[in-house]
Amino acid sequence: MRLSLPLLLLLLGAWTIPGSLGDKDQFMATAPQLDDEEKYSAHMPAHLLCDACKAVAYQMWQNLAKAEARLHTPDSKGRQKLSESVYTDILDLSCSQKWQDYGVQEVNKVKRLVGPGLSKGPEPSISVMITGGPWPIRLSRTCLHYLGEFGEDQIYAAHQQGREVLEALLCGGPQGACLEKVPVTREEL
């Protein structure tokens, strides 16, 4: 009986499969180290507001787009247009959803909100995302804040112009969450 060399090595235990215990490369992942504000505050931490705003804009846009796709009667321009009562309900439901697909991840010592609709930055080969806890409530409150600040009519009008316009409405502008804040230095008196 004649055995091939790979089969013989496998039988003798001399062959290691990549990812098995014989590899010297090991992956380690640790959960993000959250500070007190990130753990206990009722509000979204300031450094995560831009990510939260983008997540809210994405969820609003996606839920409205799904509802429009279910319509069978386009308007005069060929677009699907929701009635005021329907888009008001959809926006309310967008804010009251469970937000379970979102969480915090730390990459290169920078904490970011991650989930559907958020751009992917540099990702390690292995990482840990913290979901649940205070994040769903914070996202819901952030969503309700934007709903109250801009109103359903303005949000729906921006949605009809596209996802980027909706995101710019919610997250841009002079007080927008995604503007680079220049640190104010205080002169000594």
C-alpha positions in Angstrom: 0.0 0.0 0.0 1.4 3.3 -1.0 0.3 6.7 0.7 0.8 10.1 -0.8 3.1 12.5 1.2 0.3 14.9 2.3 -1.8 12.0 3.5 1.1 10.5 5.3 1.9 13.8 7.0 -1.7 14.2 8.0 -1.8 10.8 9.5 1.4 11.4 11.4 0.2 14.8 12.7 2.9 16.8 11.1 0.7 18.9 9.0 -1.1 21.8 10.6 -4.2 23.5 9.1 -4.1 27.3 9.0 -6.0 28.6 12.0 -5.3 25.5 14.1 -3.4 25.4 17.4 -0.2 24.9 15.5 -0.1 28.4 14.1 2.0 31.0 15.8 -0.3 33.9 14.7 -3.0 34.4 17.2 -5.8 36.9 17.0 -6.9 38.8 20.1 -9.8 41.1 20.4 -10.9 43.2 23.4 -14.1 45.0 24.0 -13.9 48.8 23.7 -13.0 50.4 27.0 -15.9 52.8 27.7 -15.5 55.9 29.9 -18.1 56.9 32.4 -20.0 59.1 29.9 -20.2 56.3 27.4 -21.4 53.8 30.1 -23.8 55.9 32.2 -24.9 59.0 30.4 -28.5 59.2 29.2 -27.4 61.1 26.1 -25.3 60.2 23.2 -21.7 61.1 23.9 -20.6 64.1 21.8 -17.9 62.2 19.9 -20.5 59.7 18.6 -23.2 62.2 17.6 -22.2 62.3 14.0 -22.3 58.5 13.7 -25.7 58.5 15.5 -27.1 61.2 13.2 -26.0 59.2 10.2 -27.6 56.1 11.6 -30.9 58.0 12.2 -30.8 59.5 8.7 -30.2 56.1 7.2 -33.1 54.4 9.1 -35.5 57.2 8.3 -34.5 57.1 4.6 -34.7 53.3 4.4 -38.1 53.0 6.1 -39.6 55.7 4.0 -38.1 54.2 0.8 -39.6 50.8 1.7 -43.0 52.3 2.2 -42.8 54.2 -1.1 -41.8 50.9 -2.9 -45.1 49.3 -1.6 -47.2 52.0 -3.2 -48.9 51.3 -6.5 -49.8 54.8 -7.6 -46.9 57.1 -8.6 -47.3 60.9 -8.7 -47.2 63.0 -11.8 -43.4 62.8 -12.0 -43.3 59.0 -11.7 -42.3 59.0 -8.0 -44.1 57.2 -5.2 -45.4 59.8 -2.7 -46.7 58.9 0.7 -49.5 60.7 2.4 -48.8 62.9 5.4 -50.3 60.4 7.9 -48.3 57.5 6.4 -44.9 59.2 6.5 -45.6 60.6 9.9 -46.3 57.1 11.2 -43.2 55.7 9.5 -40.9 58.4 10.9 -42.4 57.7 14.4 -41.8 54.0 13.9 -38.2 54.7 12.7 -37.5 56.3 16.1 -39.2 53.7 18.2 -37.5 50.7 16.6 -35.2 48.5 18.7 -31.9 49.7 17.2 -30.4 46.3 18.0 -28.1 46.3 15.0 -26.0 49.2 16.3 -23.2 49.3 18.8 -19.8 50.7 19.6 -16.5 49.3 18.2 -13.0 50.5 18.9 -10.5 50.6 16.0 -7.1 52.1 16.5 -8.1 53.5 19.8 -11.0 55.4 18.3 -14.6 54.5 19.3 -17.2 54.6 16.6 -20.8 53.7 16.3 -21.3 50.8 13.8 -24.3 49.4 12.1 -26.4 49.6 9.0 -25.9 52.8 7.0 -22.7 53.8 8.7 -19.5 54.0 6.6 -16.9 51.4 7.4 -13.6 52.9 8.5 -10.4 50.9 8.9 -11.3 47.5 10.3 -9.0 45.2 12.2 -9.0 41.5 11.2 -11.0 40.8 14.4 -12.9 43.2 16.6 -15.6 43.3 19.3 -18.7 45.4 19.1 -20.7 46.3 22.1 -24.5 46.3 21.5 -27.5 46.7 23.7 -27.1 48.6 27.0 -27.6 52.3 26.6 -27.1 52.5 22.8 -30.6 51.6 21.6 -32.2 54.2 24.0 -29.7 56.8 23.0 -30.3 56.3 19.3 -34.1 56.4 19.8 -33.7 59.7 21.7 -31.4 61.1 19.0 -34.0 60.2 16.4 -36.8 61.8 18.3 -34.7 64.9 18.8 -34.3 65.3 15.0 -37.9 64.5 14.4 -38.9 67.3 16.9 -36.3 69.8 15.6 -37.1 69.5 11.9 -40.6 68.0 11.7 -42.0 65.2 9.6 -42.8 67.5 6.6 -39.3 68.8 6.3 -37.7 65.4 6.8 -39.9 63.8 4.2 -39.3 66.6 1.7 -35.5 66.0 2.2 -36.0 62.3 1.8 -37.7 62.8 -1.6 -34.5 64.5 -2.8 -32.3 61.6 -1.8 -30.5 60.0 1.1 -27.6 62.5 0.9 -30.0 65.5 1.2 -31.7 63.9 4.2 -28.4 63.3 5.9 -27.3 66.9 5.1 -30.5 68.2 6.6 -30.1 66.3 9.8 -26.4 66.2 10.3 -25.1 69.2 8.4 -25.8 72.9 8.8 -24.3 75.4 11.2 -25.2 73.3 14.3 -24.9 69.9 12.6 -23.5 66.9 14.4 -21.1 66.1 11.6 -19.3 69.4 11.4 -15.7 69.5 12.5 -15.7 71.5 15.7 -12.8 73.8 16.1 -11.7 73.8 19.7 -12.1 77.2 21.3 -9.1 78.3 23.3 -9.6 80.6 26.1 -7.2 83.4 26.8 -5.9 83.9 30.3 -7.0 87.1 31.9 
